[in-house]
Amino acid sequence: QRNPAGPPVALGPPGAAALVEAAQRRQLSSVAEAPASAPCRGMAADSPCEAQAATAAAPSRQEQARLGPPGALLSDQVLRQKAAIQEAERRAAAAAAETVDSGDEEEEDDEEEDIQLRLERLMASVTPCVAACPVTVVQSSERQRIETSGGKWTTVKGSRVMVRPAKDDDCMLLVASCLQTPETDRESSSWALQRGGAAVSPKFGAHSRQRGLSHGVHMAHLDQPGKRMELDYQLAATASGGDSGRFMVSAEKQRRQLAVVTLPACQCAWVEDDERLVVEPGMWRDVDGLYEVATTLPGDKVLVLCTIQYVADWASEANRGRFTMVRDEVGLDGLHDRGLQSVRALGPSFQRTLLMATVDAPPPGPHLYRVRTALTTGESATGVANVLQGDRQLALVRLPGGAVFGPASAEGPVTIDEPRWTEIPGMEVSVTLKRPRDKVLLVFHSDCSPLSFIYQAHFTILRRSGPGGALSNLGFSEDFGLDAVSSDYAASSEYLAGLIVDAPGSVGPHVYSVAARVANMGTGSECPAVVVGHSGSLTAVALSSR
């Protein structure tokens, strides 16, 4: 039986590297052909530069025919044959190159110089990032009960932000987090970020099968209103699970948060889709249509966010739906190939929205980011599928290197087997702010591999301020932390992923670190252990207050 928390097969498919290179070359060619009087500006989704890049990134029909259908499986024999053919072609090309006269060599040199000029022109067209982005944050710890009300949405108290963008095309990064506690068994809740009373984000969900077992709700979405006007953002929720469905928000007065970061359009690129996609057990495959191109300047970092609605069509703890994000041919989950998110379900038809969040440090130039998925199963995989349906978004946000601390990556796998908080080695950053009122956006993710079928692990972020400063737990509570993964959830994400905004109140330095602990499940004297640190990172971004 395959390990339910083990990695899928290696990242593929064959020929993907050639696709990326071809997409980047076509992007350079399209920029070279653009009128000099109308340069592309930044990464806005509707700018000429990104429109050309997105078009260039789409594989041609000939390339698709050559590569086969997405996620196609190739046997080792076929792969060896292809490798032998490619090696023969390479040797033939090398032999032919020896007979090329000096005139042809000069022509090749001219072509290389032409490509370099196109790249320089593309880089010159990119607008540099602003030094700091403003953020508006509201927090509340008021207890609130939300009950089933015929599918109507209820505004979460104290989670409403009014903001006015400086420009018509400004983008808004919405970040929300709260703690939900069910008051009934087999209760489900839905959450959405709204603008003017209408949902702009996918519908996030939490599914319980045990009353009193709290869920951490973490949401993120990139929105572009398209108007310079007063914007009203709020967090809303609804309960389901029959006529008696109800749950508490901040049941023990835990702090919840809604933050809006205003970003120039030239720093943002995103793509959205809702086409239904059925993922069956097998190799990593691309999520069709979920790719975007970002062109970075020296020192730029890229915040990479992805939300995907899905329905896990299985009822086994041995199955996992896997998701990851890739820049060119570099997996953003590290060398262990564990993915950036893993989802589980103990029953079919549970609809949820997963979140992936990380910060990338790419070299300067154009880069193709794409989302991939796979499904790993136990011994019996008959009828098992992960159905991607509903809204999904891939968002890329360029960040100025001077305002970013990290990413600090996990050093390696570590076993968490104690109920006390244990810091994950490597996932630590130090931040010094320019002004005491400035705030810090924390972007974090970590894998979690249980060593048994009964488990409960908690994650949090700790902050130490100043030399010998007190240790602060930034979680909802000292025990729960920021998030939890548990075998008692009916359906959930298995990996930690989220964003929060912290207001330290002083210049610092402030040291942030990610910590984990496990709980005793009542099956013995010891706490069921989990392994973390195969992949994971923590990044801090300095933000200015309005």
N, C-alpha and C positions, 0 to 999 in steps of 0.2 A: 504494500500500500504506500502511495506517495505521501510524503509529509504534507499535512494540510497547510502548513505555514511555509513550505519550501518554495524555492524560486521556480518559475516556469522555465521553459527551454530558452536557449540563447536568443539574444536580440537579433532580428533579421529585418526584412527579407533580403535575399541575394539581390545585388544591384542597387540597393538603396543609396549607397555612397555616390554612384554615378548620377542618380536622380538629383541628389542635393547639389552636386557640382554643376550639373546642367542647369538647374534652377538659378543658381547664383550667377552663372555666365550669362543666362538670358536676361537676368535683372540688370547686369552691367551693360549689356547691349541695348536694352530698352532705354536706359538712362543716357547712353551716348547718342541715341537717336532723338531724344527730347530736345525741344528748342532751348537754346541757351538763355533766352529771355524769360523763361518760365521754369526756374529750378524747383525740384521737389522740396517740400518743407517737412522734415521730421517723419513721424511715424503715424500720423493721423490715419484712421481707417479709410477716409474718403480722399486722401491726398493722392496726387498722380504717382508719386514714388511708390507708395505701398500698394496702390491698385495695380501698377505694373508688376511689382514684385509678387503679389498674390497670384496674378495671372501666370507669371513665369514659373511659380512653384508648382502649379498643377501639372501632373505628368501628361504627356501627349498620348494619343491613342496607340501610336506605335510602341511607345515605351511600356504602356500598360499591357499590350499584347505580348511584348517580349518578357515581361516580368511575371505574367500570369495574374490570376485573381488575387486580391489582397489576402495576405495571410496564407498563401498557398504553401503546402508542405512539399519539400523535396527530400528524397531519400539520400543517404550517404553516397550511394553509388552514383546517382545523378550529379551530386555536388562534386565528386571526384572527377567525373567526366568533364564537367564544365570547367573545373580548375585546370585539367590537362589541356583542354582546347584553348583556354585563355593563355596558358603558358606557351603553347605552340604559336599562337598568334603574336604574342609578345616577342618571341625569338625571331619570327619572320619579319616583324616590323623593325626590329633592331638591325637585322641584316640588310633590309632595304634602306635603312637610314644611312648606312655606311657608304652607299653609292650616290647619295644626294650631293649635288655640286654646291659650290660656295654660294651661288645665287639663291638656291632654295634655303640655305642656312640663314642668309640675310633676311629672306622673307619671313622665316619663322621668328627671328629676333624682332622684326618689326611688329609681328602679331602680338608677341609678348609685351612689347612696349605699349601697344595699343590697349591691351587689357589693363595694364597698370594705369594708363591715363584715365580709362573709364572708371576704375576703382577710385582714383583720386577725385574725379568729378562727383561720384556718388557720395563719398565721404564729405566733400565740401558742401553738399546740398542738405546735410543733416543739421538740424538746429540743436545747439548744445542744450543740455538740461539746465533748468533753473536751479539756483543754489539751494533753495529750500521750498517745500510745498506746505501751504497752510492746512491745518486740520481743525475741525470742530468736533468736540466730544461731549456727549451727555451720559451720565451715569445715574443709576437709581438702585435702591435696595428695598423698595416697597414690595410687600407680598401681594400677589394677585392670583386669583383663581380663574381659570378659563374652562368653560364647559361647552358641551355640544350644543350648538344653536342653529341647526339646520344648514350647516355648511358656511355660515357667516363668519367673517374674519373679525377678530377682536384686537384692537390696538394695545400693545404692551405698554403699560404706564411708564412714564419716564424715559421712553425710547423714541423720542421725536427730535429731529434736528431741522432747523431752518437755515438755509445757506443760499447765498447769491453768488454765482460765478462771475469772474472778472470779464470773461469773453464768451461769445455765443457758442464756441466749439469746445469749451473746457469740459474735461471729463471728471467724473466723481467716482472715487474708490470708496465703496460702502463696506464697512466692517462691523459685524455685530456678534455678540456672545452673551449667553445667559445660561442659567441652570434650570432645568425642567424636572419636576418630580411628579410622577403619576399617582393618582389617588384611587385608581381601579386597576384590576388585572386585565391584561390584554388590551391595553389602551394605546392609541396612536395619536400623534400630534403632527400638525403641519405648520410650517413657518415660512414667511416671505418678507422681503424688503420691498416697501411700497414708496412710490412718489406720487403725491397728490391723491392718495387713496387707491391707486392702481398698482398691481405688482409689477416690478421691473426685474426681479430675480427669479430663478427657478424656485420651485416649491421644495423646501427642505423638509425632512420627516424624521421622527423618532418613534420607535416601536418597542413597547414594553410588554412583558409577560409577568411582571412582579411589581405590585404597588410599593411605593417608597424607594424604588431603585432609581436614583437620579441619572439624568442624561445631560452631558454638556452639549450645547448647541452652538456651533461656530459657522458663521456665514460670511461670504465675501462676494462682491459683484462689482463690475466696472460698468458705469452708466454714463451716457452722453445725452443730456436733455436737449441740446440743440438750441437753447434760448437763454438769453441773459435776463433772468427773472428770479424772483424769490422762489426757492424750491423747498418743498415740504417732504422730508424723508421720515419714515417711521417703520418700526418693526411690528408685524402683525402675526397672529397665530390663531389656530382653530383646533378643536378636539374632535376625535372620532372614536369609534369603538362601541357604537350603540347609543341608546338614549342616555346612558349613565356615564359617558366618557367625560372625564375632567382631569385636570392636572394643575399643579401650582407652579408659578414662576417665582423664583427666589423664596422658597418655602421658609427658609431660616434667615431671611433678609440678606442673602448673598448679593453681591454687587453685580449688576448687568451693565452692558455698555453698547452704545451705538456711536460710531465715528464716521465722519465723511472727510476724505482727503481730496482737495481740489488739485487737479493735475492739468498742465497744458496739453492740448491735443497732440502736439508734435512729439510728446513722449509716450504716447499710448497707441497700441495696435491691438485689435481683437477680432475674433470671428465667432459667429454663433450659428447653430444648426439645431434642427429638431427631427431629422430624418431617422426613422426606425432602423436599428441595426441589431441583428441577433448574433451574439458571440457564443460559439460552441467551444468545447475543450480543445486545446491545441496550442500552437505557437503564438508568440506575440504577433499582433497585427495592428495596422494603423486604424484609428477611428476615422472613417471616411469624412472628409471635409473639415476636419479639425486640425488645421495647420496654418501658420502665419509666419511672415518674414519680418525680422527686426534688424535694423542697421545701427550698429553701436559705434560710438567714438571711443578713443583711448580713455580708459578709466571708468567707463560706464558699467553699471551693474543692471541686471534685468530682473524685475519681479515677475515671476511666471505663476499665473493662477489658472485653475481649471475647475469648473463645476459641471457635473454630468448627472442627469436624471436616469435612473435605471430601475429595472424590476428583476430581482434575483429569482430565477425559476428553479429553485431547489429547496430541500429541507434537510440539510446535512451539515454537521460541523466540519466534515472532511473537505468541503468544497470552498473555494475562494475565487472571487472575481478580482483580477489584478489590473492595475492601471499605472501608467508611468508617462513621463514626458521626456522628449529627446530634443537636443539641440544639434542640428546636423547629424552626425553619427555618434554623439556623446550622450549617453543616458544620464539624466539629472539625478538618478537614484544611486549613483556610485557604482563600484566595481562588482558588488555582490548580486546585482540584477534582481533585487527583491521588489522593485517597483516603488512608486511613491504613495500608493494607496491599495489597500486590500479590503474587500467587503465580504460579509458573511450573512447568512440567513438561516433560520430554523423553520422556515415555512415559505411556500411560494406566494407570489403576488404582493409582496411588501415593496411599495414604491418609496424610493429614497433619492436624495441628491448627495453625491460624494464631493469632497473638496480636496484638491491638491494645491499646495502652496510652497514655493521655494524661491530663493534668490540665486541667480546664475551670474558668474563672472566670465563672460566670453571675451575673446580677443576682438580687436576692432574689425569692423566690416559687416557684411550682410550675413544673416544666419537664419536658417529655417528651423522653426520650432514646430513639433507635431506631437500628438497624443497617441499612445498605443495602449492596447488592452490584451488580456489573455484570460483563460479560465483553467484553473487546476482543480482536479477532482480526486476522489478516493478510488476504490476498486471499481465501483459501478458508476458509469457516466451516462447511462441510458436516459435520454430525455432531459439532460441537464443543459441549461443555457442561461446566459445573462443578456437580458433584452434592454438595450439602450433606447429609451423613448422619452420624448419630452425635451425641454430646453437644455442646451448645454453651451458652454462658453469657454474659449481659450483666450486669455488676456495677457498681454505683454506690456510692462511699464518700464521704460528706461529711467534709471535713477542716477543722480550725480555721485561719482565715486567718493567725493569728499564728505557726503552726508551718510554714507553706508559703512557700518562696522560689521565685518564678516563678509561672506558666510563662514561660520565656524562649524566644521563638519565633525561628526562622531569619529573617534579614533579607531573603533573596532567593536565587535560584539562583546557584550557584557551580560552576565546573568543577574537578574533582579529577583531576589528570593526573600526579602525582608520587608516588614510593614513600615519601616522608617524611610524617609525620603533619601534617595541615593542619586547623586549627580552623575550624569552620563559623561564619561571622559571625552573631552574635545569640544563639547557643545557649550561653549562659554565665550562671551564677548564683553569688552570693556568700552563704555561710552562716556565721553565728556561733552557736555552741551555748551552752547555759547551763552544762553540766557537761562535763568532759573525757571522761567515759565514755559520753555520749550518742552516738547513731548517726544516720545520714542515709539515708533511703530516696530513691533516685534513680530517677525515671521519665523515660524517654527514647524518642523515636521520630524517624525521618527518612526521607524518600523517597530513592530511588536510581534514576536513569535512565541506563542504559548507552548509550554512543554507538556501540557496535559489538556484534556477536553473540558476541564472545569477550571476556571481562572477568573481573576479580576485584577487589572492593573490600572494604576492612576499615574497621570503625568501633570507636571506643573512647571512654572518658571520662578526661580528664586532671584532676588535682587539684593546685592550688598552695595551700600552707598557710602563712599568716603572711606578713608583708612580706619579700620576697626569699626565700621558702621554696622548697624543692626541688620539682621537678615529678614527680608520681607518675602512672604509667599504671595505671588500675584494671582493665585487661583481663586476660585469662588469661595473656598473654605480651606482650612488647614488640612483636613482629611481628604476631601474630594480632589483638590487641585483644580487644574484647568479642564481636564478631560479624563475619561475612563474608557477602557475596553473590557467587556465582560461576556462570559459565556451565557449569562442570564438574560442578555438583551435578545429580543426576538429577531432583530435585524440591525446591523450596525456596521460602521467602518472600523477596521482593525488597527489602522495606523493613526498616530497623532498627526494632525494638520490644522493650522489655524493662524489667525492674526489677532493681536490685541494692541491697544494703545496705552502706554504707561505715562504718567505724569510724576516724575520723581520729586519735583519741587526744588531742586538745587542743580548746580552746574555739574557736580560729580567729582571724581569719576564714579560711574555706576557699573557694576559687574553683574551681568545677567547669565544665568545658567539653567539648563533643562535638567529636571530630576524626575525620577520614577520610583514607585513603590508598588507592592502587591498586597492584597488583602487575604485574610484567612476565610476560606469558603465553607468552613464547618465540616470538612471531610477528613480532617486529621489535625494534628498539632502544628504542622508546618503550613506555610503559605504556598500555594501552587506557584511555581516560578515561571518567568517569561525571559526571553532573550531580546535585548534591544541593542541598537548601535551598528547593525549591518549597514544601515543608511540613516541619515538624519543630519539636520543642520539648524543653526540658529543665526538669525541676522537681525541687527538693529538699524533702524533708519531714523535719523534725526529729523523732526518736523517742527515747523514754526506754528505758534498759536495765533488765532485770529484776535 
